Amino acid sequence: MERKNYPIGAEYYTLLQEIGHGSSSTVFRAICKPLLDTVAIKVLDFDKNDFDHTAQEAQTMILVDHPNLQMAHCSFVADHYLWIVMPFMAAGSCLHIMKTAFPHGYKEAVIATILRGILRGLEYMHHHGDIHRDVKAGNILVDSNGAITLSDFGVSVSLFHAGDRHSESSFAGTPCWMAPEVILEKNYGYNFKADIWSFGITALELAHGHAPFSEFPASTVLHMTLQRASPGLDQKGDKKFSKSFREMIAMCLMKDPRQRPSAQHLLKHSFFKKARSNDYIARTILKGLPTVGDRATEIILRKDQSTLNVSAWKFNVRDLKTRASQLPDYEASTSGKDQVVVHQRERLEVTTEIRSESEEHNTRT
Ligand SMILES: Nc1ncnc2c1ncn2[C@@H]1O[C@H](COP(=O)(O)OP(=O)(O)OP(=O)(O)O)[C@@H](O)[C@H]1O
């Protein structure tokens, strides 16, 4: 597809409306005046973001060339801000749509269609040596025709390029979607299989309307991910889902990353035979939906950030791990198969932590 030349400079754009808010940015619907084109502009404050990270995110978005990865038209610096100009995904994120119209999750054919798109995007990224590291419904965007893209490369890393964000920031992502080996940061190294775990959690998120353990505070989620059996489609209401969906999720949520399939392999799973066209998404989930701008305005007016909270947790693993590592016998290891064994002393610490965080949580709510 031929790319248009989008002008560089804030003066060529008019910001119309805030449509999204992340932990590190604000996203606006805007008009590119010379091209008379509606775009989305992600504005990142250099005072609040690391310069290298933000520049890298913009560069990744400009370079990606896959229909299921969110590309950027251009980026530039204006005052203290980095502006990333992107195609406008009029329906917003799958999380927003779900919270607005499908609070208990989507039906299976919709999920298969969304996930197949994301898996194709991941296959492309992994093939090029990139790991996304923040796969979740809040980072899946939908346009008015039902096209699906994986967005937000803010914490993605390249396995090939030296001096990138890999070494510097191994802890990345959002707690509920974070793979056990990422939390442990040991045993297996840290590779593209972490995206497959997050992909499996995203499948559960789309099925239930929320990610597993999302009702708990961040550090509790971390420990539950390590200590409990992998989540799956096994609740009462899950009977409506097929065996192939159940199996596909179970494959993604193997605690040992070596046992998880690659994106390429997973695409061949029978579950994805249920996937339909973009048009199906447009007809099924977008019909009658308020625009992303109206939904964002409503959230802002209600001052209700609940649709963003869990997804936006950027939890401080480093602090948590530092605290845990100060214990004399802090040690976590895998049993070789699916089980992560966490030593007794840490369990005690976790219990105390869960208790105090739950109390804090209850006071807040
Ligand atoms: N191209 C786009 N078109 C329409 N809406 C968008 C677009 N890009 C982002 N958004 C909206 O803005 C929200 C925030 O964007 P994004 O996730 O990129 O920000 P972030 O600051 O990196 O968030 P995070 O908290 O995940 O780090 C998205 O969830 C989505 O609702």
The ligand as an ORCA input file, in Angstrom:
! r2SCAN-3c Opt
* xyz 0 1
  N      -4.785      4.983     16.583
  C      -5.741      5.067     17.518
  N      -7.023      5.290     17.173
  C      -7.994      5.382     18.123
  N      -7.775      5.285     19.449
  C      -6.505      5.067     19.863
  C      -5.426      4.966     18.920
  N      -4.282      4.743     19.620
  C      -4.632      4.720     20.912
  N      -5.968      4.917     21.080
  C      -6.715      4.972     22.349
  O      -5.855      5.513     23.345
  C      -5.651      4.549     24.421
  C      -4.260      4.704     24.970
  O      -3.305      4.426     23.926
  P      -1.974      3.605     24.212
  O      -2.324      2.273     24.798
  O      -1.147      3.587     22.979
  O      -1.331      4.550     25.314
  P      -0.244      4.212     26.435
  O       0.037      5.486     27.184
  O       0.916      3.552     25.791
  O      -1.055      3.195     27.325
  P      -0.500      2.152     28.404
  O      -1.153      2.566     29.688
  O      -0.997      0.800     27.930
  O       0.979      2.279     28.417
  C      -5.969      3.194     23.775
  O      -6.369      2.230     24.717
  C      -7.089      3.562     22.807
  O      -8.327      3.607     23.487
*
